[in-house]
Amino acid sequence: MARKSKDSLAEARTYAFKLLSYRSRSIKEMSDKLGRKGFADDQISSTVSYLTEMGLMNDESLASDLYRLSTDYKSLGKRGIKTFLLKRGIDRDLIDHTLVDHTSDMEERTALEFALKRMETLKRYPFDVVKRRLWGLLQRRGFSYEVVKKVVNSLL
């Protein structure tokens, strides 16, 4: 199926600016959005190059911002952070570079803080239910088996 091409480069840039007004985008996200909107490949590459040159799009700074967001507010483990960054269109090599300083101590601390918050709502349940739910919550957030085991055992 041939894509219907939009008219001009100016329209592509206008749409890109509109998208960036909502939130920061990775190069892949922007390219995909512009492609779905019907812009031609040369318009997409020109728009992305322009935004990158202007400093409005930078995957490295976006990756570090998303990393901080995923640890400070989302309470994600290393695997969860990788998944989150991949969904946002960050390159795997850049993800590995971003996570190079992420230690197991940091992951344990994040998991423990998250688990302590969740214990408030789980304390009315029996021990085995609390243990199972806490284990599942931490695993779904992307924490490793070792970290989950250590945190659950320390709390229970």
C-alpha positions in Angstrom: 0.0 0.0 0.0 1.5 3.3 -1.1 1.7 6.0 1.5 -0.1 9.2 0.7 2.6 11.9 1.0 2.0 15.2 2.7 2.8 18.4 0.8 5.7 20.1 2.3 8.8 20.1 4.5 7.3 23.0 6.5 4.3 20.9 7.4 6.6 18.1 8.6 8.5 20.6 10.8 5.3 22.1 12.1 4.0 18.7 13.1 7.3 17.8 14.7 7.3 21.0 16.7 3.8 20.2 17.8 4.9 16.7 19.0 7.9 18.2 20.8 5.6 20.6 22.6 3.9 17.7 24.4 7.1 15.8 25.4 10.7 15.0 24.3 10.9 12.4 21.6 13.7 10.1 20.5 14.8 10.1 16.9 13.0 6.8 16.3 9.8 8.0 17.9 9.8 11.2 15.8 10.6 9.3 12.6 7.8 6.8 13.3 5.2 9.5 14.1 6.0 11.5 11.0 5.9 8.4 8.9 2.5 7.4 10.3 1.3 10.9 9.6 2.1 10.4 5.9 5.3 12.4 5.3 7.8 11.2 2.8 11.1 9.6 3.9 13.2 12.6 2.7 10.9 15.0 4.6 11.3 12.9 7.7 15.0 12.7 7.5 15.4 16.4 6.8 13.1 17.3 9.7 14.9 15.0 12.1 18.3 16.3 11.0 17.0 19.9 11.5 15.7 19.2 15.0 18.9 17.5 16.0 21.1 20.3 14.7 18.9 22.8 16.5 19.4 20.9 19.7 15.7 20.1 20.1 16.3 16.3 19.9 19.1 14.5 21.6 18.8 10.8 22.3 21.7 10.8 24.9 20.1 13.5 27.0 16.6 11.9 26.6 18.0 8.5 27.7 19.6 10.0 30.8 16.3 11.9 31.6 14.3 8.8 31.1 16.7 6.8 33.3 16.3 9.3 36.2 12.5 9.2 35.7 12.4 5.4 35.7 14.5 5.1 38.9 13.2 8.1 40.9 9.5 8.0 40.1 8.6 4.7 38.4 10.8 2.6 40.7 12.0 0.2 37.9 14.7 -2.4 38.1 17.4 -2.7 35.5 15.4 -4.9 33.2 12.4 -2.6 33.6 14.5 0.4 32.7 15.8 -1.3 29.6 12.3 -2.1 28.5 11.1 1.4 29.2 13.9 3.0 27.2 13.5 0.5 24.3 9.8 1.4 24.1 10.7 5.1 23.8 13.0 4.3 20.8 16.4 4.5 22.5 19.1 2.5 20.8 20.4 -0.6 22.6 24.0 0.6 22.7 22.9 3.9 24.2 20.8 2.0 26.8 23.9 -0.1 27.7 26.0 3.1 28.0 23.3 4.8 30.1 23.0 1.8 32.5 26.8 1.3 32.9 26.7 3.1 36.3 23.5 1.3 37.6 24.8 -0.9 40.4 23.0 -3.7 42.2 23.1 -1.6 45.4 21.1 1.1 43.6 18.6 -1.5 42.4 18.3 -3.0 45.9 17.6 0.4 47.4 15.0 1.2 44.7 13.3 -2.1 45.2 13.3 -1.8 49.0 11.8 1.7 48.8 9.1 0.5 46.5 8.4 -2.6 48.5 8.1 -0.5 51.7 5.5 1.7 50.1 3.5 -1.3 49.0 3.7 -3.0 52.4 1.3 -0.4 53.7 -1.5 -1.7 51.5 -0.5 -5.4 51.8 -0.2 -5.6 55.6 -3.8 -6.6 56.1 -3.3 -9.9 54.1 -1.9 -13.2 55.3 1.9 -13.7 55.1 1.8 -16.0 52.1 -0.4 -13.6 50.1 1.9 -10.6 51.0 5.0 -12.6 50.0 3.5 -13.7 46.6 2.1 -10.2 45.8 5.3 -8.4 46.7 7.4 -10.9 44.7 5.2 -10.4 41.7 5.2 -6.6 42.0 8.9 -6.4 42.1 9.4 -8.9 39.2 7.0 -6.9 37.0 9.0 -3.8 37.7 12.0 -5.5 36.2 14.1 -6.3 39.3 16.4 -9.3 39.1 15.6 -12.6 40.9 18.4 -12.0 43.4 17.2 -8.5 44.3 13.6 -9.6 44.7 14.6 -12.5 46.9 16.8 -10.3 49.1 14.2 -7.6 49.5 11.3 -9.9 50.1 13.3 -11.9 52.7 14.5 -8.8 54.5 11.0 -7.4 54.8 9.3 -10.6 55.7 
